[in-house]
Amino acid sequence: MAARPRRLEVRHSQTFHMTLAALGMTMLVIAAIFGAAIAMGEAQIGQQSPWVMGLCAAAILYYVVRSILRFRDRRPQVVVDRDGIRLGFGRDLLVPWDVIQWARVRGVRPTLQIGVDLEHFSKARVSLWNLDDNLSSVPGAGAAIAVRAAGLDTRMKTVLDAIHAWKPSLRPHR
């Protein structure tokens, strides 16, 4: 008798997000020191507007806060088990095995791509343009959800292996 597949839970990588937050904080400290030097007349910014530096600092601060929040969030973001694939990332969507048509890993920065029915695709609320989200659509693949590996603690190849362990009949997709 074959061993029952194990439930796989993928979370935000604490190492990744703490490193990102620490680097961002370091850049903000450097920017604050440079800003103070400019205010005291000890340094010059040349042709650049101070608003550009402020905008960059605000963007870095956003990513520092986001990284800290993801560091603290220990909920599973992708779960592969007997019910199907659960996608977190603020959506808490269960994609049952019977609506998954294909799965593959693609890209230089590996992305798990899952072909689903239109109902679950629309429930996933994915976009090509949201660069700050681990879920997106797959260009040219119809109703398919892409799960980006950036900032997660498990390789997408491992997730794909778990998917095939739970549903061996899943057809490969090229």
C-alpha positions as CSV (number, residue, x, y, z in Angstrom):
1,M,0.0,0.0,0.0
2,A,1.4,3.4,-1.0
3,A,2.1,5.9,1.7
4,R,-0.3,8.7,2.0
5,P,1.1,12.1,0.7
6,R,2.0,14.6,3.4
7,R,0.3,17.9,3.8
8,L,2.6,20.7,2.6
9,E,2.4,24.2,4.1
10,V,4.3,27.2,2.6
11,R,4.8,30.3,4.7
12,H,6.6,33.6,4.3
13,S,10.3,33.2,4.8
14,Q,11.3,34.8,8.0
15,T,15.0,35.0,7.0
16,F,14.1,36.7,3.7
17,H,11.8,39.3,5.1
18,M,14.0,40.2,8.1
19,T,16.9,40.6,5.8
20,L,14.9,42.9,3.5
21,A,13.6,44.9,6.5
22,A,17.2,45.3,7.9
23,L,18.6,46.4,4.5
24,G,15.7,48.9,4.2
25,M,16.2,50.3,7.6
26,T,19.9,50.7,6.9
27,M,19.1,52.6,3.7
28,L,16.7,54.8,5.7
29,V,19.3,55.6,8.3
30,I,21.8,56.5,5.6
31,A,19.2,58.7,3.9
32,A,18.4,60.4,7.2
33,I,22.0,61.1,7.9
34,F,22.5,62.5,4.4
35,G,19.3,64.6,4.8
36,A,20.5,66.0,8.1
37,A,23.9,66.9,6.4
38,I,22.0,68.7,3.6
39,A,19.9,70.6,6.1
40,M,23.0,71.7,8.0
41,G,24.7,72.8,4.8
42,E,27.4,70.1,5.1
43,A,26.4,68.3,1.9
44,Q,24.8,69.2,-1.4
45,I,22.4,67.1,-3.5
46,G,23.4,68.6,-6.8
47,Q,20.8,68.6,-9.5
48,Q,18.3,66.3,-7.7
49,S,15.2,67.6,-6.0
50,P,14.8,66.8,-2.3
51,W,11.4,65.5,-3.2
52,V,12.9,62.7,-5.1
53,M,14.9,61.6,-2.1
54,G,11.8,61.9,0.1
55,L,9.8,59.8,-2.4
56,C,12.5,57.1,-2.4
57,A,12.6,57.1,1.4
58,A,8.8,56.7,1.5
59,A,9.0,53.7,-0.9
60,I,11.7,52.1,1.1
61,L,9.7,52.7,4.3
62,Y,6.7,51.0,2.7
63,Y,8.8,47.8,1.9
64,V,10.3,47.8,5.4
65,V,6.8,47.8,7.0
66,R,5.6,45.2,4.5
67,S,8.6,43.0,5.3
68,I,8.0,43.3,9.0
69,L,4.3,42.4,8.6
70,R,5.2,39.4,6.5
71,F,7.9,38.4,9.0
72,R,5.3,38.3,11.7
73,D,2.7,36.5,9.6
74,R,3.2,32.8,10.3
75,R,0.0,31.6,8.6
76,P,0.4,29.2,5.7
77,Q,0.2,31.0,2.4
78,V,0.0,27.9,0.2
79,V,-1.3,24.5,1.5
80,V,-1.4,21.3,-0.5
81,D,-3.5,18.6,1.1
82,R,-6.4,16.2,0.5
83,D,-8.9,19.0,-0.2
84,G,-6.8,20.7,-2.9
85,I,-4.6,23.8,-2.9
86,R,-5.3,26.6,-0.5
87,L,-4.0,30.0,-1.5
88,G,-3.6,32.6,1.3
89,F,-2.1,36.0,0.5
90,G,-5.2,37.7,1.9
91,R,-7.6,35.6,-0.2
92,D,-8.0,32.3,1.7
93,L,-9.2,30.5,-1.5
94,L,-9.5,26.7,-1.7
95,V,-8.9,25.4,-5.2
96,P,-10.3,21.8,-5.1
97,W,-8.5,19.0,-7.0
98,D,-11.4,18.6,-9.5
99,V,-11.0,22.1,-10.9
100,I,-7.2,22.0,-11.3
101,Q,-6.5,21.2,-14.9
102,W,-2.7,21.4,-15.0
103,A,0.3,22.6,-13.0
104,R,3.9,23.5,-13.8
105,V,6.8,25.5,-12.6
106,R,8.2,28.1,-15.0
107,G,10.6,31.0,-15.1
108,V,14.1,32.1,-14.0
109,R,12.5,33.1,-10.7
110,P,10.4,29.9,-10.4
111,T,6.7,30.5,-10.4
112,L,4.1,27.8,-9.8
113,Q,1.4,28.1,-12.5
114,I,-1.9,26.3,-11.9
115,G,-4.6,26.0,-14.6
116,V,-8.1,26.3,-13.0
117,D,-11.7,26.9,-14.0
118,L,-13.0,30.4,-14.6
119,E,-14.9,30.6,-11.3
120,H,-11.8,30.0,-9.2
121,F,-9.7,32.2,-11.4
122,S,-12.1,35.1,-10.7
123,K,-12.2,34.3,-7.0
124,A,-8.5,34.6,-6.8
125,R,-8.6,38.3,-7.8
126,V,-5.3,38.1,-9.6
127,S,-3.7,40.8,-11.7
128,L,-0.6,41.1,-14.0
129,W,0.1,44.6,-12.7
130,N,0.2,44.1,-9.0
131,L,4.0,43.7,-8.5
132,D,3.6,43.5,-4.7
133,D,1.5,40.3,-4.6
134,N,2.6,36.7,-4.7
135,L,-0.4,35.7,-6.9
136,S,-0.8,36.9,-10.4
137,S,-2.3,35.7,-13.7
138,V,-0.3,33.8,-16.3
139,P,0.0,35.7,-19.6
140,G,-1.4,33.7,-22.5
141,A,-2.5,30.8,-20.4
142,G,-6.2,31.5,-20.0
143,A,-7.6,30.9,-16.5
144,A,-4.3,30.2,-14.7
145,I,-3.0,31.4,-11.4
146,A,0.7,32.0,-10.8
147,V,2.3,31.7,-7.4
148,R,5.6,33.6,-7.2
149,A,8.2,32.1,-5.0
150,A,9.7,35.4,-3.8
151,G,9.8,35.6,-0.1
152,L,8.4,32.1,0.6
153,D,10.1,29.5,2.6
154,T,9.6,26.6,0.1
155,R,10.8,26.1,-3.4
156,M,8.0,25.9,-6.0
157,K,9.4,22.6,-7.4
158,T,8.7,21.1,-3.9
159,V,5.2,22.5,-4.1
160,L,4.7,21.0,-7.6
161,D,6.0,17.6,-6.3
162,A,3.5,17.7,-3.5
163,I,0.7,18.5,-6.0
164,H,1.7,15.5,-8.1
165,A,1.8,13.3,-5.0
166,W,-1.8,14.3,-4.0
167,K,-3.1,14.1,-7.6
168,P,-0.9,11.8,-9.7
169,S,-3.4,11.9,-12.6
170,L,-2.8,15.6,-13.1
171,R,-1.8,16.0,-16.7
172,P,1.5,17.7,-17.5
173,H,1.3,21.1,-19.3
174,R,3.9,22.5,-21.6
